[in-house]
Amino acid sequence: MDGMSTPRSDRSEQSREQGGLRGWWRRVTRPWPEAAFTEIGTRAVVLDAVGEQPVAVIREVRRVTGWDLARATHAVEAAPSQPPAGSTTQGVVLVAGLSATSAAAACEALARAGATARVAEGW
């Protein structure tokens, strides 16, 4: 061997060590660390549009909500990519029951990722 390639048996051992499909599924479905915005209140964060960077938005949705990858991806896919011009969209409620400061911080984090989000009151 030239040192650059890995023999087939070594690759299968590495795959088993990393968990194979089961390891992949555990990584995909493992919960994100606790949600960063947890102050109790009556506000909600609504995702109105994803923008041009859906992967970054999914990452921020996971950070804001504490959801796993599959749930965050589903929520981001349910939101429109761009808000329709001249209309108020319903959007996707990501998290409810936050304080005004937590909701505003979550909206700012989503905006930095390229999404359009707003704070809704009365939740």
Backbone as CSV, one residue per row, in Angstrom:
resi,resn,N_x,N_y,N_z,CA_x,CA_y,CA_z,C_x,C_y,C_z
1,MET,0.841,-1.177,0.000,0.000,0.000,0.000,0.885,1.238,0.000
2,ASP,0.386,2.310,-0.561,1.160,3.539,-0.655,0.949,4.461,0.545
3,GLY,0.162,4.060,1.514,-0.071,4.877,2.694,-1.212,5.864,2.519
4,MET,-1.645,6.085,1.290,-2.707,7.056,1.034,-4.089,6.411,1.137
5,SER,-4.178,5.146,0.756,-5.482,4.498,0.785,-5.594,3.620,2.027
6,THR,-6.811,3.437,2.459,-7.068,2.612,3.624,-7.604,1.279,3.144
7,PRO,-7.054,0.182,3.626,-7.585,-1.120,3.225,-9.063,-1.233,3.585
8,ARG,-9.772,-2.021,2.788,-11.215,-2.156,2.953,-11.595,-2.607,4.364
9,SER,-10.860,-3.548,4.935,-11.214,-4.044,6.264,-11.044,-2.950,7.316
10,ASP,-10.038,-2.084,7.156,-9.849,-0.989,8.110,-10.986,0.023,8.009
11,ARG,-11.458,0.269,6.787,-12.564,1.210,6.619,-13.827,0.693,7.282
12,SER,-14.103,-0.608,7.151,-15.307,-1.143,7.783,-15.178,-1.120,9.300
13,GLU,-13.964,-1.320,9.820,-13.759,-1.214,11.267,-13.993,0.219,11.726
14,GLN,-13.493,1.189,10.962,-13.709,2.588,11.323,-15.196,2.919,11.305
15,SER,-15.905,2.391,10.317,-17.333,2.644,10.216,-18.061,2.072,11.425
16,ARG,-17.680,0.865,11.841,-18.305,0.264,13.016,-17.992,1.063,14.271
17,GLU,-16.759,1.560,14.374,-16.385,2.341,15.544,-17.195,3.630,15.619
18,GLN,-17.490,4.223,14.485,-18.255,5.471,14.461,-19.745,5.222,14.601
19,GLY,-20.165,3.980,14.557,-21.568,3.663,14.785,-22.362,3.361,13.530
20,GLY,-21.775,3.478,12.350,-22.489,3.184,11.119,-23.789,3.960,11.013
21,LEU,-24.833,3.296,10.506,-26.130,3.951,10.362,-26.742,4.317,11.701
22,ARG,-26.580,3.437,12.676,-27.129,3.755,14.001,-26.447,4.976,14.588
23,GLY,-25.140,5.079,14.407,-24.420,6.252,14.897,-24.866,7.511,14.191
24,TRP,-25.086,7.398,12.892,-25.567,8.549,12.130,-26.936,8.978,12.644
25,TRP,-27.830,8.010,12.852,-29.169,8.342,13.320,-29.122,8.978,14.704
26,ARG,-28.245,8.504,15.578,-28.114,9.110,16.906,-27.632,10.551,16.795
27,ARG,-26.701,10.806,15.867,-26.205,12.174,15.704,-27.286,13.093,15.154
28,VAL,-28.099,12.607,14.228,-29.138,13.430,13.610,-30.256,13.733,14.599
29,THR,-30.629,12.759,15.409,-31.776,12.939,16.297,-31.406,13.389,17.702
30,ARG,-30.113,13.495,17.990,-29.771,13.930,19.354,-30.226,15.368,19.549
31,PRO,-30.735,15.659,20.714,-31.190,17.022,20.962,-30.030,17.995,21.004
32,TRP,-30.309,19.197,20.587,-29.344,20.277,20.677,-29.215,20.621,22.157
33,PRO,-28.153,21.253,22.565,-28.082,21.674,23.971,-29.288,22.536,24.335
34,GLU,-29.541,22.651,25.607,-30.700,23.409,26.083,-30.872,24.721,25.325
35,ALA,-32.105,25.087,25.098,-32.412,26.329,24.391,-31.808,27.515,25.139
36,ALA,-31.223,28.422,24.378,-30.523,29.556,24.974,-31.478,30.631,25.484
37,PHE,-32.675,30.666,24.974,-33.607,31.737,25.309,-34.777,31.143,26.087
38,THR,-34.717,31.216,27.409,-35.716,30.512,28.203,-36.410,31.373,29.250
39,GLU,-36.245,32.686,29.201,-36.948,33.538,30.162,-38.449,33.471,29.884
40,ILE,-39.227,33.252,30.917,-40.670,33.082,30.780,-41.340,34.433,30.532
41,GLY,-42.314,34.417,29.631,-43.054,35.633,29.309,-44.255,35.309,28.441
42,THR,-44.716,36.290,27.691,-45.917,36.111,26.860,-45.646,36.399,25.392
43,ARG,-44.419,36.283,24.955,-44.067,36.569,23.561,-43.745,35.261,22.831
44,ALA,-43.862,35.306,21.518,-43.511,34.171,20.667,-42.590,34.654,19.559
45,VAL,-41.779,33.752,19.040,-40.913,34.045,17.900,-41.516,33.353,16.688
46,VAL,-41.805,34.139,15.644,-42.432,33.628,14.433,-41.445,33.772,13.281
47,LEU,-41.200,32.677,12.580,-40.321,32.675,11.408,-41.176,32.959,10.182
48,ASP,-41.000,34.145,9.588,-41.802,34.545,8.429,-41.179,34.133,7.105
49,ALA,-39.854,34.155,7.011,-39.171,33.777,5.769,-37.785,33.259,6.105
50,VAL,-37.339,32.292,5.322,-36.054,31.644,5.566,-34.902,32.445,4.990
51,GLY,-35.073,33.012,3.813,-33.984,33.736,3.172,-33.146,32.815,2.304
52,GLU,-31.918,33.223,2.040,-31.071,32.498,1.095,-30.106,31.524,1.749
53,GLN,-30.094,31.437,3.070,-29.172,30.538,3.765,-29.938,29.609,4.707
54,PRO,-30.645,28.627,4.167,-31.468,27.778,5.029,-30.663,26.963,6.042
55,VAL,-29.457,26.571,5.700,-28.648,25.784,6.639,-28.303,26.611,7.873
56,ALA,-27.930,27.860,7.666,-27.628,28.736,8.803,-28.879,28.987,9.637
57,VAL,-30.025,29.102,8.983,-31.277,29.319,9.704,-31.631,28.079,10.524
58,ILE,-31.452,26.898,9.955,-31.706,25.658,10.699,-30.822,25.602,11.938
59,ARG,-29.566,25.967,11.789,-28.641,25.970,12.924,-29.138,26.904,14.026
60,GLU,-29.600,28.089,13.646,-30.095,29.042,14.640,-31.419,28.583,15.244
61,VAL,-32.277,27.969,14.436,-33.534,27.442,14.974,-33.230,26.385,16.031
62,ARG,-32.257,25.523,15.767,-31.873,24.510,16.759,-31.348,25.167,18.023
63,ARG,-30.574,26.223,17.877,-30.004,26.896,19.042,-31.087,27.606,19.849
64,VAL,-32.034,28.221,19.160,-33.090,28.975,19.836,-34.087,28.042,20.525
65,THR,-34.453,26.949,19.860,-35.518,26.088,20.365,-35.029,24.874,21.138
66,GLY,-33.815,24.394,20.839,-33.337,23.159,21.442,-33.829,21.918,20.707
67,TRP,-34.423,22.098,19.515,-34.959,20.973,18.754,-33.850,20.173,18.100
68,ASP,-34.173,18.915,17.719,-33.223,18.107,16.969,-33.215,18.557,15.504
69,LEU,-32.288,18.011,14.733,-32.103,18.439,13.346,-33.347,18.207,12.497
70,ALA,-33.994,17.066,12.653,-35.160,16.751,11.830,-36.306,17.730,12.085
71,ARG,-36.579,18.021,13.333,-37.684,18.933,13.663,-37.381,20.358,13.208
72,ALA,-36.142,20.805,13.407,-35.762,22.151,12.975,-35.841,22.274,11.456
73,THR,-35.386,21.250,10.747,-35.446,21.259,9.287,-36.894,21.317,8.811
74,HIS,-37.756,20.543,9.436,-39.173,20.539,9.064,-39.793,21.924,9.266
75,ALA,-39.475,22.572,10.368,-40.018,23.912,10.641,-39.522,24.923,9.618
76,VAL,-38.247,24.857,9.278,-37.682,25.800,8.305,-38.265,25.547,6.918
77,GLU,-38.464,24.286,6.559,-39.055,23.976,5.257,-40.514,24.421,5.178
78,ALA,-41.209,24.500,6.309,-42.611,24.920,6.321,-42.761,26.424,6.120
79,ALA,-41.716,27.177,6.398,-41.762,28.634,6.222,-41.443,28.982,4.769
80,PRO,-42.002,30.084,4.252,-41.670,30.484,2.881,-40.216,30.931,2.781
81,SER,-39.628,30.779,1.588,-38.234,31.202,1.426,-38.123,32.720,1.400
82,GLN,-39.105,33.394,0.842,-39.160,34.860,0.826,-40.579,35.276,1.190
83,PRO,-40.754,36.336,1.967,-42.120,36.766,2.287,-42.802,37.327,1.049
84,PRO,-44.067,36.981,0.827,-44.782,37.536,-0.316,-44.892,39.054,-0.183
85,ALA,-44.718,39.756,-1.285,-44.745,41.225,-1.263,-46.142,41.731,-0.929
86,GLY,-46.202,42.661,-0.001,-47.452,43.328,0.329,-48.461,42.513,1.107
87,SER,-48.062,41.406,1.696,-49.024,40.632,2.475,-48.417,40.256,3.820
88,THR,-49.283,40.028,4.765,-48.808,39.571,6.068,-48.899,38.053,6.085
89,THR,-47.782,37.413,6.242,-47.756,35.954,6.241,-48.022,35.434,7.641
90,GLN,-48.498,34.224,7.710,-48.745,33.594,9.001,-47.431,33.182,9.654
91,GLY,-46.506,32.659,8.895,-45.228,32.233,9.435,-45.344,30.964,10.261
92,VAL,-44.228,30.561,10.818,-44.130,29.361,11.638,-43.728,29.792,13.041
93,VAL,-44.544,29.452,14.029,-44.209,29.780,15.415,-43.137,28.803,15.876
94,LEU,-41.969,29.340,16.194,-40.861,28.498,16.626,-40.900,28.227,18.119
95,VAL,-41.122,29.264,18.888,-41.138,29.110,20.341,-42.075,30.158,20.923
96,ALA,-42.821,29.772,21.940,-43.771,30.688,22.577,-43.510,30.720,24.078
97,GLY,-44.027,31.746,24.726,-43.881,31.868,26.167,-42.557,32.461,26.600
98,LEU,-41.977,33.320,25.762,-40.699,33.953,26.087,-40.908,35.370,26.597
99,SER,-39.911,35.864,27.295,-39.926,37.271,27.698,-39.608,38.128,26.478
100,ALA,-39.830,39.418,26.592,-39.572,40.333,25.480,-38.095,40.333,25.104
101,THR,-37.207,40.300,26.084,-35.771,40.329,25.774,-35.312,39.034,25.123
102,SER,-35.809,37.882,25.607,-35.435,36.605,24.998,-35.961,36.510,23.575
103,ALA,-37.199,36.931,23.354,-37.784,36.870,22.015,-37.044,37.791,21.054
104,ALA,-36.689,38.988,21.515,-35.950,39.920,20.656,-34.565,39.373,20.329
105,ALA,-33.903,38.771,21.304,-32.578,38.190,21.060,-32.668,37.021,20.084
106,ALA,-33.712,36.209,20.195,-33.898,35.093,19.270,-34.145,35.606,17.854
107,CYS,-34.953,36.659,17.717,-35.211,37.247,16.393,-33.935,37.816,15.786
108,GLU,-33.118,38.452,16.605,-31.847,38.990,16.113,-30.924,37.873,15.643
109,ALA,-30.876,36.771,16.380,-30.038,35.637,15.983,-30.513,35.062,14.656
110,LEU,-31.820,34.944,14.481,-32.358,34.442,13.218,-32.096,35.418,12.079
111,ALA,-32.172,36.711,12.352,-31.893,37.723,11.325,-30.432,37.667,10.894
112,ARG,-29.525,37.444,11.837,-28.104,37.310,11.476,-27.878,36.112,10.568
113,ALA,-28.709,35.080,10.698,-28.599,33.896,9.846,-29.255,34.112,8.489
114,GLY,-29.940,35.238,8.303,-30.548,35.547,7.012,-32.051,35.357,6.967
115,ALA,-32.672,35.026,8.084,-34.117,34.794,8.120,-34.857,36.081,8.465
116,THR,-36.157,36.068,8.196,-37.034,37.151,8.626,-37.907,36.590,9.740
117,ALA,-37.752,37.144,10.935,-38.517,36.673,12.092,-39.093,37.876,12.817
118,ARG,-40.143,37.631,13.581,-40.763,38.715,14.336,-41.204,38.194,15.697
119,VAL,-41.428,39.138,16.589,-41.934,38.824,17.923,-43.440,39.026,17.901
120,ALA,-44.179,38.010,18.307,-45.636,38.108,18.407,-46.006,38.159,19.886
121,GLU,-46.988,38.965,20.210,-47.396,39.123,21.607,-48.645,38.305,21.901
122,GLY,-48.878,38.077,23.179,-50.094,37.407,23.600,-50.023,35.898,23.611
123,TRP,-48.853,35.329,23.721,-48.719,33.876,23.762,-48.565,33.459,25.180
